[in-house]
Amino acid sequence: MASSLTKDSVSPGTPGSGYEQTFFGHPRGLATLFMTEMWERFSYYGMRALLPLYLVAPGGLHLSASTATAIYSVYLSLVYLLALPGGWFADRVLGPRKTVAVAGLVIMLGHLTLALPSSGTFFAGLGLVAIGSGLLKANISTMVGHLYKGPDDPRRDGGFTVFYIGINLGAFAAPLVIGTIGEKVNWHLGFALAALGMALGLAQFLMGRRHLDARSDVVPTPMSAEEKASTLRKGLLWLAVAVVFYAVVALSGHYTLNWIMVPLAVVGLVIPVWVIARIKRDKSLDQVEQSRMSAYIWFFVAAAVFWMIYDQGGSTLSIFAESSAENSVFGWGFPVSWYQSVNPVMIMALAPVFAWAWLALNRAGREPSTIVKFSSGLVLVGASFFLFLAPLTIADGGHKAAALWLVAIYFVQTVGELTLSPVGLSVTTKMAPAKYASQMMGVWFLAVTAGDATTALLSIAGVDLNGMGVVALEATLAVVAGAAIYMYRNKVKSLMGNVN
């Protein structure tokens, strides 16, 4: 996207020339971060659209649907889990700007490793992309915030909106380009295109880094030399233990993929519970903060249920579409990976509508509360899986389900996402104890980790997530969870105190 550069009067904090370049009225650094994130999301969502299809394809790894779903879900849970140490690494070691540069390089190398025609290197590549994505996710949004003069800057919310458009542009284009090449030409060439996308994003970031705020170079709480040495020793010790353990397992002839997936899935479920429990047990929190954390647990558990179902749009639904859907509209066929472009284009179309609707309802004094919005999101994601029962029934009868059934499912899930996700981000910042203000956004991401880890464990246990009974059970769980939050809304509201 070509940037719109204008000459505006410089802000008081800008020394020198008397002029400031802007990007659609925002600081010029937003263009750098917009393009970096757009290309990173292009690489990430392109690879993600191909991943489950490659895992089950005869020309790919030819795994079972349950194993493919487990790998996909473990991968997603790791991306969000690693956002926490990603933020810590920037705060204590490199600072946000250098951490994002390192993250881009790691992601690019991960996609290049995925492009190699070997199952061993493939899983190493997934690990690298997960690590890089965790490092980047935690820090690039922080740098967007650095461009503005505090939370009261009137351009701040608009800047994050522009940034969000970049995310969805990359997510929309990726399946159309990378998915088509991967499915129709060569899987590994598709993964190589993802590497090219990240390379373009990294180049854009390095060339435009001079436009970023100086705070992005600051390490807020740098580690001492002793802390660095101690952390390195502990890290190497745990790495050595893992290497020795897996070497023994492999040499004894007992190694299977589950030796990796089960521990990672369990960690993805245990760590979110441990983090929430640790904050809740912190005796330094005052009574109001303790009460808000009790309320936040309701939202956290509900969000985990939501993301458990929602993220199956890239695995369970995609694998179903590959085998049991008529992937064509009016006789025009398209690759299965293109379904992954439905959500981002709907987000771009509907997000302004939702923003306008909430504002209009607020002015009329009728805007739903946070609790009602959250429960509505859960009911909607449950409804999407009740809708999924229709194409499952059609396929069970030996017919191909129409593509519009899947589009309808993605539509309902997108409406649910717009109802729950922005509200979840907002309530996380409002209810965060002062002591944990900078960590709570990472805690919100852990809800995604917990949801995807649950999906992974179900798949590892051999549960057929495309089975009608399981789909109906998940749908019922989400609707009941939404109804429970609504029924107990007065109790949750009382725990929230003056947070709306």
WOVENVEN-V707226 format. One record per pair of residues at least 24 apart in sequence whose C-alpha atoms are under 7 Angstrom apart, sorted by the first residue. I is the first residue (numbers start at 0). J is the second residue. D is the distance in whole Angstrom. If there is no record, write none. Layout:
{{I & J & D} {I & J & D}}
//
This chain:
{{2 & 30 & 7} {25 & 154 & 7} {25 & 158 & 7} {26 & 146 & 6} {27 & 210 & 6} {28 & 146 & 7} {28 & 210 & 5} {28 & 211 & 5} {29 & 143 & 7} {31 & 203 & 6} {31 & 204 & 6} {31 & 207 & 5} {32 & 204 & 7} {33 & 162 & 5} {33 & 165 & 5} {34 & 165 & 7} {34 & 200 & 6} {34 & 203 & 7} {35 & 200 & 4} {35 & 201 & 6} {35 & 203 & 6} {35 & 204 & 6} {36 & 165 & 7} {36 & 166 & 6} {37 & 165 & 5} {37 & 166 & 5} {37 & 168 & 6} {37 & 169 & 5} {38 & 169 & 6} {38 & 196 & 5} {38 & 197 & 6} {38 & 199 & 7} {38 & 200 & 5} {39 & 196 & 7} {39 & 197 & 5} {39 & 200 & 6} {40 & 166 & 6} {40 & 169 & 5} {40 & 170 & 6} {41 & 169 & 4} {41 & 170 & 5} {41 & 172 & 7} {41 & 173 & 5} {41 & 196 & 6} {42 & 173 & 7} {42 & 193 & 4} {42 & 194 & 6} {42 & 196 & 5} {42 & 197 & 6} {44 & 170 & 5} {44 & 173 & 6} {44 & 174 & 7} {45 & 173 & 4} {45 & 174 & 5} {45 & 177 & 5} {45 & 178 & 6} {45 & 193 & 6} {46 & 190 & 6} {46 & 193 & 6} {48 & 174 & 6} {48 & 178 & 6} {48 & 313 & 7} {48 & 336 & 5} {48 & 339 & 6} {49 & 178 & 6} {49 & 181 & 7} {49 & 336 & 6} {51 & 314 & 6} {51 & 318 & 7} {52 & 318 & 7} {53 & 186 & 7} {64 & 318 & 7} {65 & 458 & 5} {65 & 459 & 7} {65 & 461 & 6} {65 & 463 & 7} {66 & 458 & 7} {66 & 459 & 7} {68 & 314 & 6} {68 & 315 & 7} {68 & 455 & 7} {68 & 458 & 6} {69 & 454 & 7} {69 & 455 & 4} {69 & 458 & 5} {69 & 459 & 6} {71 & 314 & 7} {72 & 451 & 5} {72 & 452 & 6} {72 & 454 & 6} {72 & 455 & 5} {73 & 260 & 7} {73 & 263 & 7} {73 & 264 & 6} {73 & 451 & 7} {73 & 452 & 6} {73 & 455 & 6} {74 & 129 & 7} {75 & 451 & 7} {76 & 267 & 6} {76 & 447 & 7} {76 & 448 & 4} {76 & 451 & 5} {76 & 452 & 6} {77 & 129 & 6} {77 & 448 & 7} {78 & 129 & 5} {78 & 130 & 7} {78 & 132 & 6} {78 & 133 & 5} {79 & 133 & 6} {79 & 444 & 6} {79 & 445 & 6} {79 & 447 & 7} {79 & 448 & 6} {80 & 267 & 7} {80 & 445 & 6} {80 & 448 & 6} {81 & 130 & 6} {81 & 133 & 5} {82 & 133 & 4} {82 & 134 & 6} {82 & 136 & 6} {82 & 137 & 5} {82 & 441 & 6} {83 & 441 & 5} {85 & 133 & 6} {85 & 134 & 4} {85 & 137 & 6} {86 & 134 & 7} {86 & 137 & 5} {86 & 138 & 6} {89 & 218 & 7} {90 & 218 & 5} {90 & 219 & 5} {90 & 220 & 6} {90 & 221 & 7} {91 & 218 & 6} {91 & 219 & 7} {91 & 220 & 5} {91 & 221 & 4} {91 & 222 & 5} {92 & 218 & 6} {92 & 221 & 6} {92 & 222 & 6} {93 & 218 & 6} {94 & 215 & 7} {94 & 216 & 5} {94 & 217 & 5} {94 & 218 & 4} {95 & 138 & 5} {95 & 142 & 7} {95 & 215 & 5} {95 & 216 & 6} {96 & 215 & 5} {96 & 216 & 6} {98 & 134 & 7} {99 & 134 & 7} {99 & 135 & 5} {99 & 138 & 7} {99 & 139 & 7} {100 & 201 & 7} {102 & 131 & 4} {102 & 132 & 7} {102 & 134 & 6} {102 & 135 & 5} {103 & 131 & 7} {103 & 197 & 7} {103 & 201 & 6} {105 & 131 & 5} {106 & 131 & 5} {106 & 132 & 7} {106 & 197 & 7} {107 & 194 & 5} {107 & 197 & 5} {107 & 198 & 6} {110 & 190 & 6} {110 & 191 & 6} {110 & 193 & 6} {110 & 194 & 5} {111 & 190 & 7} {111 & 191 & 6} {111 & 194 & 6} {113 & 190 & 6} {114 & 187 & 4} {114 & 188 & 6} {114 & 190 & 5} {114 & 191 & 5} {115 & 187 & 7} {116 & 187 & 7} {142 & 215 & 6} {145 & 212 & 6} {145 & 214 & 6} {145 & 215 & 7} {146 & 211 & 7} {146 & 212 & 6} {164 & 347 & 7} {167 & 343 & 5} {167 & 347 & 7} {170 & 340 & 7} {170 & 343 & 6} {171 & 340 & 5} {171 & 343 & 5} {171 & 344 & 6} {174 & 336 & 6} {174 & 337 & 5} {174 & 339 & 6} {174 & 340 & 6} {175 & 337 & 6} {178 & 336 & 5} {178 & 337 & 7} {179 & 334 & 6} {182 & 334 & 7} {264 & 452 & 5} {264 & 455 & 6} {264 & 456 & 6} {265 & 452 & 7} {267 & 448 & 6} {267 & 449 & 6} {267 & 452 & 5} {268 & 449 & 5} {268 & 452 & 6} {268 & 453 & 7} {271 & 445 & 5} {271 & 449 & 6} {288 & 432 & 5} {290 & 494 & 5} {290 & 495 & 7} {291 & 430 & 6} {291 & 494 & 6} {291 & 495 & 5} {293 & 494 & 7} {294 & 491 & 5} {294 & 494 & 5} {294 & 495 & 6} {299 & 446 & 6} {301 & 480 & 7} {302 & 446 & 6} {303 & 446 & 5} {303 & 447 & 6} {303 & 449 & 6} {303 & 450 & 4} {304 & 450 & 6} {304 & 477 & 6} {305 & 377 & 6} {305 & 380 & 7} {305 & 477 & 7} {306 & 447 & 6} {306 & 450 & 5} {306 & 451 & 7} {307 & 450 & 4} {307 & 451 & 5} {307 & 453 & 7} {307 & 454 & 6} {308 & 380 & 7} {309 & 380 & 7} {309 & 412 & 7} {313 & 339 & 7} {315 & 464 & 7} {315 & 465 & 6} {323 & 394 & 6} {323 & 399 & 5} {323 & 400 & 6} {324 & 399 & 5} {324 & 400 & 4} {324 & 401 & 6} {324 & 402 & 6} {325 & 399 & 5} {325 & 400 & 6} {325 & 401 & 5} {325 & 402 & 6} {326 & 402 & 5} {327 & 402 & 6} {341 & 409 & 7} {342 & 409 & 6} {342 & 413 & 6} {345 & 413 & 7} {346 & 413 & 7} {350 & 417 & 7} {368 & 499 & 7} {369 & 422 & 7} {369 & 499 & 6} {370 & 485 & 7} {370 & 488 & 6} {371 & 485 & 6} {372 & 418 & 6} {372 & 419 & 6} {373 & 418 & 7} {373 & 419 & 5} {374 & 481 & 4} {374 & 482 & 6} {374 & 484 & 6} {374 & 485 & 6} {375 & 418 & 7} {375 & 481 & 7} {376 & 415 & 4} {376 & 416 & 6} {376 & 418 & 5} {376 & 419 & 5} {377 & 415 & 7} {377 & 477 & 5} {377 & 478 & 6} {377 & 480 & 7} {377 & 481 & 5} {378 & 477 & 6} {378 & 478 & 4} {378 & 481 & 5} {379 & 411 & 6} {379 & 412 & 7} {379 & 415 & 5} {380 & 411 & 7} {380 & 412 & 5} {380 & 415 & 6} {380 & 477 & 7} {381 & 474 & 4} {381 & 475 & 6} {381 & 477 & 5} {381 & 478 & 5} {382 & 474 & 6} {383 & 408 & 5} {383 & 411 & 6} {383 & 412 & 6} {384 & 470 & 6} {384 & 471 & 7} {384 & 474 & 5} {385 & 471 & 6} {385 & 474 & 6} {388 & 467 & 6} {391 & 467 & 7} {429 & 498 & 7}}
//
